Amino acid sequence: ALSQRTVKLMVFTLIRAASKTWRRLNGANQLPRLIEGVKFTDGVANTDPAKTNAA
């Protein structure tokens, strides 16, 4: 059995190791669009072809 102190140290070490490889998510400012009801698939906003103008 592990002591509570040992477990805390192991978790702390694991978190510090993981934080070295973290990176910011792309498209972090998409929350307002999500609230508006825009649908996303794999992080890309779905656009309705009927609503967009053809070139």
C-alpha positions in Angstrom: 0.0 0.0 0.0 1.2 3.5 -0.8 1.1 6.3 1.7 -1.0 9.4 0.9 2.2 11.5 0.6 3.7 9.1 -2.0 0.5 9.1 -4.1 0.4 12.9 -4.1 4.1 13.0 -5.2 3.5 10.5 -8.0 0.5 12.5 -9.3 2.3 15.8 -9.1 5.3 14.3 -11.0 2.9 12.8 -13.6 1.1 16.2 -14.1 4.4 18.1 -14.5 5.6 15.6 -17.1 2.4 15.8 -19.0 2.4 19.6 -18.9 5.6 19.7 -20.8 3.9 18.3 -23.9 0.6 20.3 -23.7 -0.2 22.7 -26.5 -2.9 25.2 -27.2 -5.9 23.9 -29.0 -6.5 25.3 -32.5 -9.6 27.4 -32.9 -9.9 28.3 -29.2 -12.2 31.3 -30.1 -14.9 29.1 -31.6 -17.1 29.2 -28.4 -19.2 32.2 -29.6 -20.0 30.5 -32.9 -20.9 27.3 -31.0 -23.3 29.3 -28.8 -24.9 30.8 -32.0 -25.7 27.3 -33.1 -23.0 26.7 -35.8 -22.5 22.9 -36.2 -18.9 21.6 -36.2 -17.5 18.4 -37.6 -14.0 17.5 -36.5 -13.3 21.1 -35.5 -14.5 22.6 -38.8 -17.6 24.6 -39.1 -20.2 23.0 -41.4 -21.5 25.5 -43.9 -24.8 25.1 -45.7 -24.3 25.2 -49.5 -27.7 26.8 -50.0 -26.6 29.8 -47.8 -23.3 30.5 -49.5 -23.0 32.3 -52.8 -21.5 30.6 -55.8 -18.5 32.2 -57.4 
